Amino acid sequence: MNIKPIVITFSLLLMSASALADDDCDDPVAGWQPRENLRQKLEAEGWKVFRIKVDDGCYEVKGRDPDGHRVEAEYSPATFELREMEREDDDGHDGDRDDGHRSKSQNDSEPANEERPRKSSVKARPTVTVE
């Protein structure tokens, strides 16, 4: 049995898997710009920003783009370079979600964490209010 093709195939698989797994931002923390600067930049471009958090070393932004689509975008914290963006309706959702996200028809002037009644097929779901 010739083992050389097996070793080569296994080596290629290992190298490709490690290349695909590296989707984190690796900017040094000392070079990061404040989140508020990203918020101001996006709002100047017409975005409605609901939240900015750090995820895997990147700034993850949830909000609405200038076209009114609900989006989740990932930015480099040092350069604010867009790394990835996902629109809610890109993955088959039509805005009728009940997982804590507001639909497009709801008022954007309301804070995202304000408690309000929702239509739901799930009954007796516990609520938590953090102040």
LUMMAR-382240 format. One record per residue (C-alpha): x, y, z; residue in three letters. Coordinates in steps of 0.25 Angstrom, whole numbers, padded with zeros to 4 digits, always signed. Each point is the difference from the previous one (the first is absolute). Layout:
BEGIN
XYZala;...
This chain:
BEGIN
+0000+0000+0000met;+0005+0014-0004asn;-0001+0009+0012ile;+0005+0013-0007lys;-0013+0004-0006pro;-0007-0002+0013ile;+0010+0009+0007val;-0001+0011-0010ile;-0015-0001+0000thr;-0001+0001+0015phe;+0011+0012+0000ser;-0009+0008-0010leu;-0012-0003+0008leu;+0006+0005+0013leu;+0006+0013-0007met;-0013+0003-0006ser;-0008-0002+0013ala;+0009+0010+0007ser;-0001+0010-0011ala;-0016+0000+0001leu;+0000+0000+0015ala;+0007+0014+0001asp;-0012+0010-0001asp;+0003+0008+0012asp;+0006+0014+0001cys;+0014+0000+0004asp;+0002+0015+0002asp;+0009+0003+0012pro;-0009+0006+0011val;+0009+0012+0001ala;-0004+0004-0014gly;-0015-0001+0002trp;-0009+0012-0002gln;-0011+0003+0009pro;-0014-0006-0003arg;-0006+0014+0001glu;+0009+0004-0012asn;-0006-0012-0008leu;-0014+0004+0004arg;+0002+0014-0004gln;+0006-0004-0014lys;-0012-0010-0003leu;-0011+0010+0005glu;+0007+0011-0010ala;-0002-0011-0011glu;-0015-0001+0004gly;+0000-0012+0009trp;-0009-0002+0012lys;+0010-0007+0010val;-0007-0009+0011phe;+0013-0006+0006arg;+0015-0001-0002ile;+0007-0011+0008lys;+0013-0008-0001val;-0001-0014-0006asp;+0013-0008-0004asp;+0008+0013+0000gly;-0009+0007-0009cys;-0010+0011+0002tyr;-0014-0006-0003glu;-0011+0010-0004val;-0014-0003+0001lys;-0010+0010-0007gly;-0006+0005-0012arg;+0007+0004-0013asp;-0003+0013-0008pro;-0010-0009-0008asp;-0008-0004+0013gly;+0005-0014+0000his;+0003-0006+0013arg;+0015-0004+0000val;+0011-0006+0008glu;+0014+0004-0004ala;+0014-0003+0004glu;+0010+0011+0000tyr;+0015+0000+0003ser;+0002+0008+0013pro;+0013+0007-0005ala;-0004+0004-0014thr;-0016-0001+0000phe;+0002-0008-0012glu;-0013-0008-0003leu;+0004-0015+0001arg;-0014-0006-0001glu;-0015+0004-0001met;-0012-0008+0001glu;-0014+0005-0003arg;-0012-0006+0007glu;-0008-0003-0012asp;+0013-0006-0007asp;-0002-0013+0008asp;-0015-0002-0003gly;-0006+0008+0011his;-0011+0010-0004asp;+0000+0009+0013gly;-0011-0009+0007asp;+0010-0004+0011arg;-0003-0001+0014asp;+0014-0002+0006asp;+0002+0013+0006gly;+0002+0008-0013his;-0009+0011-0005arg;-0007-0002-0013ser;+0002+0011-0011lys;-0014+0006+0003ser;+0003+0003+0015gln;+0004+0014+0004asn;+0015+0002-0001asp;+0000+0011+0010ser;-0003-0010+0011glu;+0012-0005+0007pro;+0004-0015-0004ala;-0001-0004+0015asn;-0013+0006+0004glu;-0010-0010+0005glu;-0013+0000-0009arg;-0011-0010-0002pro;+0003-0010-0012arg;-0009-0010-0007lys;+0006-0013+0003ser;-0003-0015-0002ser;+0008-0003+0012val;-0008+0002+0013lys;+0006+0002+0014ala;+0013+0004-0005arg;+0008+0007+0012pro;+0005+0014-0001thr;+0012+0006+0006val;+0002+0015+0002thr;+0014+0005+0003val;+0001+0014+0005glu;
